[in-house]
Amino acid sequence: MIKKTTLIFVSILMLLLNSSNSMGMENFYLDAVVFNSSDSTEGRIDVYIVVPNETLSFENLSDNFIANINLQIELTSDGDKIDRQNIKKTITSSTYEESQGGNGEFNKYFFRFLVNGGSYNVEAKLTDELSGKKFTRNREVTVIDFDKFDFSVSGILLVSQIEELDGKYRITPYISDNIGNLEDNFFAFFEVYNKNDDREVKLQYKLLKNGNVEVNGQTKDITVPVGVSQQFLNINLSNLNLTGEYTLQVIAYKEENGELETIAITQRSIKHKQDLYSFATDDIDKAINMLRYVANDETIDKLESIKSKDEKEERFRMFWKELDPTPNTSFNESMNEYYQRIKYANEQFKSYSDGWLTDMGMVFVVMGPPLSVEKQSSFGNNIQYRVWVYPGNRTFLFADRNGFGNFRLERPYLFNEKYEYRN
């Protein structure tokens, strides 16, 4: 059996989709990648988990904000339980903004399963202990008996950045199968296992959609040494017009008499979907109605009066393009932040109406996360109060006077400001 390298990679720095502005686009992130194993088993499954702070509920204790999670990873095959690992973790944030993911705060976790060949389902179950909310993610993987092959390739790990240091790679795994918010490029990172002599190999990636090849990447000539080597292919997104779900294949060829012969192939699923735009335009009329905190009534009325759905979406896109702080890039930070706040408000402040329509939702969408939140109560009449504090000691007082969590804005008495993106 091939000896495993000492380190698969030098370090892991988890990068989420525009994490500095992420507020709940996914509850948490999961990836599972198959590698060869130096153990008596035929392979191993490395599981990567990233949990953003905004997914969790934090409690203010002793000047810190505390959340507790239970994370369970279960491995099954054909419905039979194969293995299970779980951890319980206490997460501490020093400020309310950090607890809400104001700067993209997250925690990362790693699990490893040693298994024999077969098809497996990796299921991750996350429980937020304070709120009792449960979230689940799944990924299907297939493990081969690597030792049966003279030449083979591991599963594919998506990587957003890669550096070579003293013959080893420092990589930044991209823990999501959605590449839609990556602006320039990413890498397909994998291991190659070669039992025999050093050999010359050509590597190529392909993108398939519904079984048909959409993109043929350029071939890369490499010399593969005996043992385990780490390889990668650079996938440039700037020249690709992608949307929807794809299969990413990495193929190794040997060349004989001018002909290419496939000697190994590996693949994984990916998708290209810009989450915030999709979230906004799944119901374009609702998305336009949600503009009330950033646009005036006249603008909204004009957009709503357009009959054609395609034209309405195009005018909607043009509206946000005018507010884009980086118009020469494909990512619109202003729109992203606005609809992230809308989505977060819907999840956190729902009452008799959608969360974004509540008083708390209105202030949150326009102002963003407060620096601190104070809880107060009036014991004589059971009124619950919340005080949100923003920079400059600006405060908003909300009161729940009926005991049903319907917090209404009481101070200031009038709030009619508009959302404005501030970097």
RAVENGI-V537051 format. One record per residue. N is the residue number from 1. SS is DSSP state (2 for helix, 1 for strand, 0 for the rest). D_CENTER is the distance of its C-alpha to the mean C-alpha in Angstrom with 2 decimals. Layout:
# RAVENGI-V537051
n=N ss=SS d_center=D_CENTER
n=N ss=SS d_center=D_CENTER
This chain:
# RAVENGI-V537051
n=1 ss=0 d_center=35.73
n=2 ss=0 d_center=33.88
n=3 ss=0 d_center=33.31
n=4 ss=0 d_center=29.73
n=5 ss=0 d_center=28.83
n=6 ss=0 d_center=28.74
n=7 ss=0 d_center=25.15
n=8 ss=0 d_center=22.46
n=9 ss=0 d_center=21.08
n=10 ss=0 d_center=22.35
n=11 ss=0 d_center=19.38
n=12 ss=1 d_center=15.67
n=13 ss=0 d_center=13.83
n=14 ss=0 d_center=10.11
n=15 ss=1 d_center=8.33
n=16 ss=0 d_center=4.99
n=17 ss=0 d_center=5.07
n=18 ss=0 d_center=8.46
n=19 ss=2 d_center=8.04
n=20 ss=2 d_center=11.72
n=21 ss=2 d_center=11.50
n=22 ss=0 d_center=8.51
n=23 ss=0 d_center=10.32
n=24 ss=0 d_center=9.05
n=25 ss=0 d_center=7.22
n=26 ss=0 d_center=5.98
n=27 ss=0 d_center=8.41
n=28 ss=0 d_center=6.89
n=29 ss=1 d_center=5.34
n=30 ss=1 d_center=8.39
n=31 ss=1 d_center=10.24
n=32 ss=1 d_center=14.05
n=33 ss=1 d_center=16.40
n=34 ss=1 d_center=20.19
n=35 ss=1 d_center=22.67
n=36 ss=0 d_center=26.43
n=37 ss=0 d_center=27.95
n=38 ss=0 d_center=31.08
n=39 ss=0 d_center=31.71
n=40 ss=0 d_center=34.05
n=41 ss=0 d_center=31.18
n=42 ss=0 d_center=30.24
n=43 ss=1 d_center=26.59
n=44 ss=1 d_center=23.67
n=45 ss=1 d_center=20.12
n=46 ss=1 d_center=17.71
n=47 ss=1 d_center=14.80
n=48 ss=1 d_center=11.85
n=49 ss=1 d_center=10.10
n=50 ss=1 d_center=8.07
n=51 ss=1 d_center=9.14
n=52 ss=1 d_center=8.82
n=53 ss=2 d_center=12.44
n=54 ss=2 d_center=12.30
n=55 ss=2 d_center=11.79
n=56 ss=0 d_center=15.10
n=57 ss=0 d_center=18.70
n=58 ss=0 d_center=20.68
n=59 ss=1 d_center=24.47
n=60 ss=1 d_center=26.66
n=61 ss=1 d_center=28.91
n=62 ss=0 d_center=31.27
n=63 ss=0 d_center=29.66
n=64 ss=1 d_center=26.20
n=65 ss=1 d_center=23.33
n=66 ss=1 d_center=22.68
n=67 ss=1 d_center=20.17
n=68 ss=1 d_center=20.70
n=69 ss=1 d_center=18.47
n=70 ss=1 d_center=19.51
n=71 ss=1 d_center=17.14
n=72 ss=1 d_center=18.81
n=73 ss=1 d_center=18.12
n=74 ss=1 d_center=20.67
n=75 ss=1 d_center=21.80
n=76 ss=1 d_center=24.01
n=77 ss=1 d_center=26.05
n=78 ss=0 d_center=27.96
n=79 ss=0 d_center=27.41
n=80 ss=1 d_center=28.91
n=81 ss=1 d_center=27.29
n=82 ss=1 d_center=27.19
n=83 ss=1 d_center=25.62
n=84 ss=1 d_center=23.63
n=85 ss=1 d_center=22.30
n=86 ss=1 d_center=21.22
n=87 ss=1 d_center=20.98
n=88 ss=1 d_center=21.67
n=89 ss=1 d_center=20.41
n=90 ss=1 d_center=21.55
n=91 ss=1 d_center=19.30
n=92 ss=1 d_center=21.34
n=93 ss=1 d_center=20.70
n=94 ss=0 d_center=23.71
n=95 ss=0 d_center=23.08
n=96 ss=2 d_center=21.95
n=97 ss=2 d_center=19.67
n=98 ss=2 d_center=17.80
n=99 ss=2 d_center=17.64
n=100 ss=0 d_center=16.03
n=101 ss=0 d_center=13.31
n=102 ss=0 d_center=15.56
n=103 ss=0 d_center=14.74
n=104 ss=0 d_center=11.10
n=105 ss=0 d_center=12.50
n=106 ss=1 d_center=10.81
n=107 ss=1 d_center=12.48
n=108 ss=1 d_center=12.07
n=109 ss=1 d_center=14.18
n=110 ss=1 d_center=15.84
n=111 ss=1 d_center=18.14
n=112 ss=1 d_center=20.66
n=113 ss=1 d_center=22.83
n=114 ss=1 d_center=26.04
n=115 ss=1 d_center=27.08
n=116 ss=0 d_center=29.51
n=117 ss=0 d_center=28.93
n=118 ss=1 d_center=27.61
n=119 ss=1 d_center=24.74
n=120 ss=1 d_center=22.40
n=121 ss=1 d_center=19.83
n=122 ss=1 d_center=17.34
n=123 ss=1 d_center=16.56
n=124 ss=1 d_center=14.68
n=125 ss=1 d_center=16.11
n=126 ss=1 d_center=15.10
n=127 ss=1 d_center=17.95
n=128 ss=1 d_center=18.11
n=129 ss=0 d_center=21.78
n=130 ss=0 d_center=22.81
n=131 ss=0 d_center=21.76
n=132 ss=0 d_center=22.04
n=133 ss=0 d_center=18.88
n=134 ss=1 d_center=17.48
n=135 ss=1 d_center=14.14
n=136 ss=1 d_center=13.97
n=137 ss=1 d_center=11.88
n=138 ss=1 d_center=13.91
n=139 ss=1 d_center=14.33
n=140 ss=1 d_center=17.77
n=141 ss=1 d_center=19.25
n=142 ss=1 d_center=22.82
n=143 ss=1 d_center=24.79
n=144 ss=0 d_center=27.95
n=145 ss=0 d_center=30.95
n=146 ss=2 d_center=30.44
n=147 ss=2 d_center=33.96
n=148 ss=2 d_center=35.59
n=149 ss=0 d_center=34.64
n=150 ss=0 d_center=36.17
n=151 ss=1 d_center=33.09
n=152 ss=1 d_center=29.53
n=153 ss=1 d_center=25.88
n=154 ss=0 d_center=22.94
n=155 ss=0 d_center=19.62
n=156 ss=0 d_center=17.12
n=157 ss=1 d_center=14.40
n=158 ss=1 d_center=12.18
n=159 ss=1 d_center=12.97
n=160 ss=1 d_center=12.50
n=161 ss=1 d_center=15.76
n=162 ss=1 d_center=18.80
n=163 ss=1 d_center=22.19
n=164 ss=1 d_center=25.32
n=165 ss=1 d_center=27.31
n=166 ss=0 d_center=30.63
n=167 ss=0 d_center=29.74
n=168 ss=1 d_center=26.44
n=169 ss=1 d_center=22.92
n=170 ss=1 d_center=20.63
n=171 ss=1 d_center=17.12
n=172 ss=1 d_center=13.64
n=173 ss=1 d_center=11.36
n=174 ss=1 d_center=8.15
n=175 ss=0 d_center=6.37
n=176 ss=0 d_center=4.95
n=177 ss=0 d_center=8.00
n=178 ss=1 d_center=7.34
n=179 ss=0 d_center=9.25
n=180 ss=0 d_center=10.37
n=181 ss=0 d_center=9.58
n=182 ss=0 d_center=11.08
n=183 ss=0 d_center=14.62
n=184 ss=0 d_center=16.93
n=185 ss=1 d_center=16.26
n=186 ss=1 d_center=14.57
n=187 ss=1 d_center=16.41
n=188 ss=1 d_center=17.09
n=189 ss=1 d_center=18.20
n=190 ss=1 d_center=20.63
n=191 ss=1 d_center=23.89
n=192 ss=1 d_center=27.26
n=193 ss=1 d_center=30.06
n=194 ss=1 d_center=33.61
n=195 ss=0 d_center=36.67
n=196 ss=0 d_center=39.47
n=197 ss=0 d_center=40.55
n=198 ss=0 d_center=38.42
n=199 ss=1 d_center=37.65
n=200 ss=1 d_center=36.65
n=201 ss=1 d_center=33.61
n=202 ss=1 d_center=31.81
n=203 ss=1 d_center=28.03
n=204 ss=1 d_center=26.34
n=205 ss=1 d_center=23.06
n=206 ss=1 d_center=23.13
n=207 ss=1 d_center=20.82
n=208 ss=1 d_center=22.20
n=209 ss=1 d_center=21.80
n=210 ss=0 d_center=23.81
n=211 ss=0 d_center=25.63
n=212 ss=1 d_center=26.78
n=213 ss=1 d_center=26.10
n=214 ss=1 d_center=24.51
n=215 ss=1 d_center=24.14
n=216 ss=1 d_center=26.31
n=217 ss=0 d_center=25.25
n=218 ss=0 d_center=28.06
n=219 ss=0 d_center=29.54
n=220 ss=1 d_center=29.36
n=221 ss=1 d_center=32.45
n=222 ss=1 d_center=32.09
n=223 ss=1 d_center=34.49
n=224 ss=1 d_center=33.17
n=225 ss=0 d_center=34.99
n=226 ss=0 d_center=36.05
n=227 ss=1 d_center=33.55
n=228 ss=1 d_center=29.83
n=229 ss=1 d_center=28.28
n=230 ss=1 d_center=24.81
n=231 ss=1 d_center=24.09
n=232 ss=1 d_center=21.53
n=233 ss=1 d_center=21.56
n=234 ss=1 d_center=20.41
n=235 ss=1 d_center=18.93
n=236 ss=1 d_center=19.76
n=237 ss=0 d_center=17.91
n=238 ss=0 d_center=20.47
n=239 ss=0 d_center=23.07
n=240 ss=0 d_center=21.09
n=241 ss=0 d_center=20.90
n=242 ss=0 d_center=18.14
n=243 ss=0 d_center=16.98
n=244 ss=1 d_center=16.19
n=245 ss=1 d_center=15.74
n=246 ss=1 d_center=17.19
n=247 ss=1 d_center=18.43
n=248 ss=1 d_center=18.18
n=249 ss=1 d_center=21.46
n=250 ss=1 d_center=22.92
n=251 ss=1 d_center=26.71
n=252 ss=1 d_center=29.39
n=253 ss=1 d_center=32.86
n=254 ss=1 d_center=36.29
n=255 ss=1 d_center=38.88
n=256 ss=1 d_center=42.40
n=257 ss=0 d_center=45.16
n=258 ss=0 d_center=42.78
n=259 ss=1 d_center=40.69
n=260 ss=1 d_center=37.09
n=261 ss=1 d_center=36.64
n=262 ss=1 d_center=33.28
n=263 ss=1 d_center=33.26
n=264 ss=1 d_center=29.68
n=265 ss=1 d_center=26.56
n=266 ss=1 d_center=23.04
n=267 ss=1 d_center=20.16
n=268 ss=1 d_center=16.72
n=269 ss=1 d_center=14.88
n=270 ss=1 d_center=12.40
n=271 ss=1 d_center=11.97
n=272 ss=1 d_center=12.32
n=273 ss=0 d_center=11.53
n=274 ss=0 d_center=11.22
n=275 ss=2 d_center=9.69
n=276 ss=2 d_center=11.97
n=277 ss=2 d_center=14.99
n=278 ss=2 d_center=14.72
n=279 ss=2 d_center=14.41
n=280 ss=2 d_center=17.41
n=281 ss=2 d_center=19.48
n=282 ss=0 d_center=19.28
n=283 ss=0 d_center=22.34
n=284 ss=2 d_center=23.65
n=285 ss=2 d_center=26.51
n=286 ss=2 d_center=24.39
n=287 ss=2 d_center=22.18
n=288 ss=2 d_center=25.48
n=289 ss=2 d_center=26.80
n=290 ss=2 d_center=23.84
n=291 ss=2 d_center=25.09
n=292 ss=2 d_center=27.85
n=293 ss=2 d_center=26.44
n=294 ss=0 d_center=26.17
n=295 ss=0 d_center=28.90
n=296 ss=0 d_center=32.55
n=297 ss=2 d_center=34.24
n=298 ss=2 d_center=35.88
n=299 ss=2 d_center=32.69
n=300 ss=2 d_center=31.16
n=301 ss=2 d_center=34.46
n=302 ss=2 d_center=34.61
n=303 ss=2 d_center=31.18
n=304 ss=2 d_center=32.03
n=305 ss=0 d_center=35.36
n=306 ss=0 d_center=33.99
n=307 ss=0 d_center=34.77
n=308 ss=0 d_center=32.78
n=309 ss=2 d_center=29.13
n=310 ss=2 d_center=28.36
n=311 ss=2 d_center=30.26
n=312 ss=2 d_center=28.67
n=313 ss=2 d_center=25.15
n=314 ss=2 d_center=26.53
n=315 ss=2 d_center=28.22
n=316 ss=2 d_center=25.10
n=317 ss=2 d_center=23.22
n=318 ss=2 d_center=26.28
n=319 ss=2 d_center=26.32
n=320 ss=2 d_center=22.89
n=321 ss=2 d_center=23.84
n=322 ss=2 d_center=26.72
n=323 ss=0 d_center=24.51
n=324 ss=0 d_center=22.08
n=325 ss=0 d_center=22.69
n=326 ss=0 d_center=21.79
n=327 ss=0 d_center=23.40
n=328 ss=0 d_center=23.65
n=329 ss=0 d_center=19.93
n=330 ss=0 d_center=17.83
n=331 ss=0 d_center=15.33
n=332 ss=0 d_center=17.03
n=333 ss=2 d_center=16.17
n=334 ss=2 d_center=18.69
n=335 ss=2 d_center=17.54
n=336 ss=2 d_center=13.86
n=337 ss=2 d_center=15.12
n=338 ss=2 d_center=17.71
n=339 ss=2 d_center=15.75
n=340 ss=2 d_center=13.07
n=341 ss=2 d_center=16.28
n=342 ss=2 d_center=17.74
n=343 ss=2 d_center=15.00
n=344 ss=2 d_center=15.13
n=345 ss=2 d_center=18.92
n=346 ss=2 d_center=19.02
n=347 ss=2 d_center=17.35
n=348 ss=2 d_center=19.46
n=349 ss=0 d_center=22.74
n=350 ss=0 d_center=23.78
n=351 ss=0 d_center=27.56
n=352 ss=0 d_center=30.15
n=353 ss=0 d_center=27.93
n=354 ss=0 d_center=24.28
n=355 ss=2 d_center=22.71
n=356 ss=2 d_center=22.55
n=357 ss=2 d_center=26.32
n=358 ss=0 d_center=27.33
n=359 ss=2 d_center=28.84
n=360 ss=2 d_center=26.07
n=361 ss=2 d_center=23.49
n=362 ss=2 d_center=25.70
n=363 ss=2 d_center=25.99
n=364 ss=2 d_center=22.33
n=365 ss=2 d_center=21.37
n=366 ss=2 d_center=24.19
n=367 ss=2 d_center=24.18
n=368 ss=0 d_center=20.70
n=369 ss=0 d_center=20.33
n=370 ss=0 d_center=23.81
n=371 ss=0 d_center=24.84
n=372 ss=1 d_center=26.30
n=373 ss=1 d_center=27.19
n=374 ss=1 d_center=30.61
n=375 ss=1 d_center=31.71
n=376 ss=1 d_center=35.36
n=377 ss=1 d_center=37.65
n=378 ss=1 d_center=41.18
n=379 ss=0 d_center=42.91
n=380 ss=0 d_center=45.84
n=381 ss=0 d_center=44.04
n=382 ss=0 d_center=40.62
n=383 ss=1 d_center=38.71
n=384 ss=1 d_center=35.24
n=385 ss=1 d_center=34.13
n=386 ss=1 d_center=30.96
n=387 ss=1 d_center=31.31
n=388 ss=1 d_center=28.46
n=389 ss=1 d_center=29.31
n=390 ss=1 d_center=28.09
n=391 ss=2 d_center=29.27
n=392 ss=2 d_center=32.99
n=393 ss=2 d_center=33.57
n=394 ss=1 d_center=32.80
n=395 ss=1 d_center=32.56
n=396 ss=1 d_center=31.83
n=397 ss=1 d_center=33.58
n=398 ss=1 d_center=32.44
n=399 ss=1 d_center=34.68
n=400 ss=1 d_center=34.39
n=401 ss=0 d_center=38.02
n=402 ss=0 d_center=37.84
n=403 ss=0 d_center=35.75
n=404 ss=0 d_center=33.11
n=405 ss=0 d_center=30.29
n=406 ss=0 d_center=31.15
n=407 ss=0 d_center=31.04
n=408 ss=1 d_center=32.99
n=409 ss=1 d_center=33.26
n=410 ss=1 d_center=36.71
n=411 ss=1 d_center=36.66
n=412 ss=0 d_center=36.60
n=413 ss=0 d_center=38.41
n=414 ss=0 d_center=37.12
n=415 ss=0 d_center=33.68
n=416 ss=0 d_center=33.28
n=417 ss=0 d_center=31.14
n=418 ss=0 d_center=28.54
n=419 ss=0 d_center=24.98
n=420 ss=0 d_center=24.95
n=421 ss=0 d_center=22.12
n=422 ss=0 d_center=22.90
n=423 ss=0 d_center=21.17
